[in-house]
Amino acid sequence: MTPILPTSKKTDLLSLTLPQLQEWLKERKEPAFRAKQIYNWLYRQLVSDFAEMSNLPQSLRERLSEEACIGPGVIRSELHSKDDRTRKILLELSDGKLVESVLMLYPPFGDNSSRATICVSSQAGCALGCTFCATGQMGFDRHLTTGEIVAQVLLFARELRTAPWTAAGLPGSTPIDHVTNIVLMGMGEPLHNYTNVLQALRILNSPDGFNLGARHMTISTAGMVPAIRKLSQENLQVNLAISLHAPTDELRSKTMPINRKYPIAELMAACHDYVNTTKRQLTFEYVLLAGLNDTPEYAGKLADLLQPFRQFAHVNCIPVNVTTADYQTPGGDAIRAFRNLLFERGISNSVRAERGDDIAAACGQLRTRFEKKQKATTLPVVTP
């Protein structure tokens, strides 16, 4: 069945793999070879208008305009951080739902070249209800379509193509004009929307299209055990990050309701099977909550939990973003002490650099502010 937009009769071409696009054209008595031409325009030339596809017959361009579209959505808000290294958009979809995407720009460092990483949303809202996450506090609206996921990447890809970025203060560095990495760490649980997410990544990985290497893509999950096992069998070598955030069932169940369905022992068993099958390292994300899970005791418990993975585990320490929940960000000394204890136990770890705090870059924050502002401006005036 051809994917369509939630409220549109037009086929979103960004939802189609190349074979699906070939079939879609054949159903309309059009030559299948046109699919590669269209794919080139969509993913290499990055056009957003069928009229620009100059090597297609005029009749086909007109038909595409009538029956298809190139990604849904209107940008309702766009914010840039003061250093211009983080850019966030609030995208309104065809049915009015709002999702966020973030472009994070990294200057060259050592032997590493510049990077342009896009944090992509996979759902409007989220059903998992993690207490420290702004998205988790807004509830679940719906899954995003494949095309809505792909469109987020192309929006920023067009921006970089038009205006390549050079880090301020590094005039000799080569400007970056393309997307280098994708992380499914925006709004929603990617593995809850498994089919559409995997299709989007296959489209973006296609050598006939966007051609982004699978190892430059990362899926983050709160711990959907059956989907982790399923992902290990896919012939797509994407990276996997596990949102762990606590090393005990008691604490994890308080902050992450999914732990009541898939407790830590079951999650770790799936992670071990994933590593044994794929031979790829796992990243364990750990949001540091001051006075709650950032103590030496919990550092030790985390090390105990992850030591069996040896070199296949890396901990990404993430100071919590302050949302409406009553959590505080740990101080620098507490973060260093936590990390040092992990290092002493042989656990590889890093701390996520704070990016875009001045533009509410953590997932869900911009949408929450936008909706509050909308409500404030549309409330009726009541006179006594």
C-alpha positions in Angstrom: 0.0 0.0 0.0 1.4 3.4 -0.9 2.1 5.6 2.1 0.0 8.8 2.2 -0.1 11.8 4.5 -2.5 11.7 7.4 -4.8 14.3 5.9 -3.8 14.4 2.3 -4.7 12.4 -0.8 -1.3 13.1 -2.3 1.4 10.6 -2.1 4.5 11.8 -0.2 7.4 10.7 -2.3 9.7 11.0 0.7 7.9 8.0 2.2 8.9 5.7 -0.8 11.9 3.6 -1.2 13.3 3.5 -4.7 11.6 0.2 -5.6 8.3 1.6 -4.2 8.7 4.7 -6.3 9.3 2.6 -9.4 6.1 0.6 -8.7 4.2 3.9 -8.1 5.3 5.2 -11.5 4.5 1.9 -13.3 1.0 2.0 -11.8 0.6 5.3 -13.6 2.0 3.9 -16.9 5.2 5.9 -16.5 8.7 4.4 -17.2 10.3 2.9 -14.1 13.6 4.5 -14.9 12.1 7.9 -14.0 12.3 6.8 -10.4 16.1 7.2 -10.3 15.9 10.6 -11.9 13.3 11.7 -9.3 15.4 10.3 -6.5 18.4 12.2 -7.7 16.4 15.5 -7.7 15.0 14.7 -4.2 18.1 13.5 -2.4 21.1 14.8 -4.4 19.9 18.1 -5.8 17.6 18.6 -2.8 14.8 20.3 -4.7 11.4 20.8 -3.1 9.5 21.7 -6.3 8.6 19.3 -9.1 8.9 22.2 -11.6 12.7 22.1 -11.0 13.0 18.5 -12.2 14.1 19.7 -15.7 14.9 16.3 -17.2 11.4 15.0 -16.6 8.7 15.5 -19.3 6.4 18.4 -18.6 3.5 16.1 -18.5 5.1 14.0 -15.7 6.0 17.1 -13.7 2.4 18.3 -13.9 1.1 14.9 -12.8 3.5 14.7 -9.9 2.3 18.1 -8.8 -1.3 16.9 -8.9 -0.8 13.5 -7.3 2.3 13.8 -5.1 4.2 16.0 -2.7 7.7 16.4 -1.4 7.5 16.2 2.3 4.9 17.7 4.6 5.2 20.5 7.1 5.5 24.2 7.6 8.2 25.7 9.9 6.3 27.6 12.6 9.4 28.7 14.6 13.1 28.6 14.1 15.8 29.5 16.7 19.6 29.8 16.5 21.8 29.6 19.5 24.1 32.6 20.3 27.1 30.7 18.9 25.1 29.6 15.8 26.2 26.0 16.5 22.6 24.8 17.4 19.6 25.5 15.3 16.1 24.3 16.2 12.9 24.3 14.2 9.3 23.6 15.2 7.6 21.9 12.3 3.8 21.9 11.9 2.6 18.8 10.0 -0.3 18.5 7.6 -2.7 17.7 10.4 -1.5 20.5 12.7 0.7 18.4 15.0 3.9 20.0 16.1 7.4 18.3 16.2 10.9 19.5 16.7 14.2 19.0 14.9 17.6 20.2 15.8 20.8 20.8 13.8 24.0 20.6 15.8 27.2 21.9 14.2 30.6 20.9 15.4 33.8 22.5 14.4 36.9 20.4 13.5 38.8 19.0 16.4 42.1 17.3 16.2 41.9 14.8 13.4 38.2 15.0 13.2 36.6 17.2 10.5 33.5 19.4 11.0 30.2 17.6 11.7 26.6 18.5 11.1 24.3 16.3 13.1 20.5 16.4 12.9 18.4 15.3 15.9 15.2 13.9 14.4 11.8 13.3 15.9 10.0 10.0 15.2 6.6 10.8 16.9 4.4 13.7 17.8 4.6 13.4 21.5 5.6 10.2 23.3 3.7 7.4 25.1 6.5 6.4 27.5 6.1 9.2 30.1 9.8 9.5 31.3 9.5 12.0 34.1 12.6 14.1 33.2 11.7 14.5 29.5 9.6 17.4 28.3 8.2 15.3 25.4 7.3 12.5 27.9 5.2 15.0 29.8 3.0 16.0 26.9 1.5 12.6 26.0 1.3 10.8 22.7 -0.4 12.1 19.6 0.7 9.8 16.8 3.6 8.2 14.9 5.3 10.2 12.2 5.2 8.9 8.7 8.3 7.8 6.9 8.2 11.0 4.8 7.8 13.2 7.9 10.9 11.7 9.3 12.9 12.1 6.1 11.7 15.6 5.6 13.3 16.8 8.8 16.7 15.8 7.4 16.2 17.4 4.0 15.1 20.7 5.5 18.5 21.1 7.2 20.4 19.6 4.3 18.9 22.3 2.0 19.9 25.0 4.5 23.5 23.8 4.7 23.7 23.5 0.9 22.5 27.1 0.5 24.7 28.5 3.3 27.6 26.3 4.3 28.7 26.8 7.9 32.1 27.8 9.2 32.7 28.0 12.9 33.3 31.5 14.2 36.9 32.1 15.1 38.1 29.3 12.8 38.3 31.1 9.4 40.8 28.6 8.0 38.4 25.6 8.5 36.6 24.1 5.6 32.9 25.1 5.5 30.5 22.2 6.0 27.7 22.0 3.4 26.1 18.7 4.1 24.6 16.5 6.8 27.1 14.1 8.3 25.1 12.4 11.1 21.6 11.6 12.1 20.4 10.8 15.6 16.9 9.6 16.4 16.8 11.3 19.7 14.1 13.9 19.2 10.5 13.7 20.2 9.1 10.2 20.6 10.4 6.6 21.0 11.9 5.5 17.6 11.4 1.8 18.2 7.7 2.4 19.0 7.4 3.6 15.4 9.7 0.8 14.2 8.4 0.3 10.6 8.4 4.0 9.6 11.8 4.7 11.3 13.6 1.8 9.6 12.1 2.7 6.2 13.2 6.3 6.7 16.8 5.2 7.5 16.9 2.9 4.5 15.8 5.7 2.2 18.4 8.1 3.7 21.0 5.3 3.4 20.2 4.5 -0.2 23.2 4.9 -2.6 20.7 6.1 -5.2 19.5 8.8 -2.9 20.8 10.7 0.2 23.6 8.1 0.6 24.3 8.6 4.3 26.3 5.7 5.8 24.3 3.6 8.3 27.2 4.0 10.8 26.5 7.7 10.8 22.9 7.0 12.0 22.0 6.4 15.7 18.7 5.1 17.1 18.0 5.9 20.7 15.5 3.7 22.7 14.2 3.8 26.2 14.3 0.0 26.2 11.7 -1.6 24.0 13.2 -5.1 24.3 11.4 -7.0 21.5 12.3 -4.2 19.0 16.0 -4.2 20.2 16.1 -7.9 19.3 14.4 -7.3 16.0 16.8 -4.5 15.2 19.8 -6.8 15.8 18.6 -8.9 12.8 18.3 -6.0 10.3 20.9 -5.7 7.5 21.4 -2.0 8.4 24.4 -1.3 10.5 23.0 1.7 12.5 24.2 2.6 15.9 22.0 1.9 19.0 21.8 4.0 22.2 20.0 2.7 25.3 18.4 5.4 27.5 19.3 3.7 30.8 19.4 6.6 33.4 19.4 4.3 36.4 21.1 1.0 37.3 18.4 -0.3 39.6 14.8 -1.3 38.9 13.5 0.6 41.9 14.9 4.0 40.7 14.5 3.3 37.0 10.8 2.5 37.4 10.2 5.8 39.2 11.6 7.9 36.3 10.9 5.6 33.3 7.6 3.7 33.4 8.7 1.4 30.6 11.0 -0.4 33.2 7.9 -1.9 34.7 7.2 -3.8 31.5 10.9 -4.4 30.6 13.0 -4.5 33.8 16.7 -4.0 33.7 17.6 -7.7 33.7 15.4 -8.3 30.6 16.8 -5.1 29.0 20.4 -6.2 29.6 19.8 -9.7 28.2 18.5 -8.1 25.0 21.6 -5.8 24.9 24.0 -8.7 25.3 22.2 -10.6 22.5 22.4 -7.4 20.4 26.2 -7.1 20.9 26.8 -10.8 20.3 24.8 -10.7 17.1 26.1 -7.4 15.7 29.5 -7.0 17.3 28.8 -3.3 17.6 29.3 -1.1 20.6 26.3 0.1 22.6 26.0 3.6 24.0 24.2 3.8 27.4 22.7 7.2 27.9 22.5 8.3 31.5 20.7 11.6 32.4 22.3 12.9 35.6 19.7 14.0 38.2 21.3 15.9 41.1 21.1 14.0 44.3 19.1 11.2 42.8 21.2 9.0 40.4 24.5 10.9 40.4 25.9 9.6 43.7 29.0 7.4 44.1 26.8 4.6 45.1 24.9 4.7 41.8 28.2 5.1 39.8 29.3 1.8 41.4 26.0 0.1 40.6 26.2 1.3 37.0 29.8 0.0 36.7 28.7 -3.4 38.0 25.9 -3.5 35.5 28.0 -2.7 32.5 31.3 -4.4 33.2 30.2 -7.6 31.5 30.0 -5.7 28.2 33.7 -4.7 28.4 34.7 -2.6 25.4 31.2 -2.9 23.9 29.7 -0.4 26.3 30.1 3.4 26.5 28.3 5.7 28.9 27.1 9.1 27.7 26.6 11.2 30.8 23.9 13.9 30.2 23.3 16.7 32.8 19.5 17.0 32.9 17.8 19.8 31.2 15.5 21.6 33.6 11.8 21.1 32.5 8.6 21.3 34.4 9.7 18.3 36.5 11.4 18.9 39.8 14.9 17.9 38.8 18.1 19.8 39.2 21.3 19.7 37.1 24.4 18.4 39.0 27.3 20.6 39.6 30.6 20.2 37.8 32.3 18.5 40.8 29.5 15.9 41.0 29.7 15.1 37.3 33.5 14.7 37.4 33.3 12.5 40.5 30.7 10.2 38.8 32.7 9.9 35.6 36.0 9.2 37.5 34.4 6.4 39.4 33.3 4.9 36.1 36.8 5.3 34.6 38.3 3.6 37.7 36.1 0.6 37.0 37.1 0.5 33.4 33.9 1.9 32.0 34.4 4.2 28.9 32.3 7.4 29.3 31.9 11.0 28.1 29.8 13.9 29.0 27.4 15.4 26.5 28.3 19.1 25.9 25.4 21.4 26.7 24.1 22.6 23.3 21.4 25.2 22.6 20.4 25.9 26.2 19.5 29.4 25.2 17.0 28.1 22.5 15.4 25.2 24.5 17.1 22.6 22.4 16.2 19.6 24.5 13.3 17.6 22.8 9.9 18.9 23.6 10.9 22.2 25.2 10.3 24.5 22.1 6.9 22.9 21.4 5.8 23.3 25.0 6.8 27.0 25.0 5.1 27.5 21.7 1.8 25.9 22.8 1.8 27.9 26.0 2.3 31.1 24.1 -0.5 30.2 21.7 -2.9 29.5 24.6 -2.0 32.8 26.3 -2.7 34.8 23.1 -6.0 33.0 22.4 -7.6 33.0 25.9 -10.9 34.8 26.0 -11.0 38.1 27.9 -13.3 37.8 30.9 -14.7 41.0 32.3 -16.0 41.1 35.8 
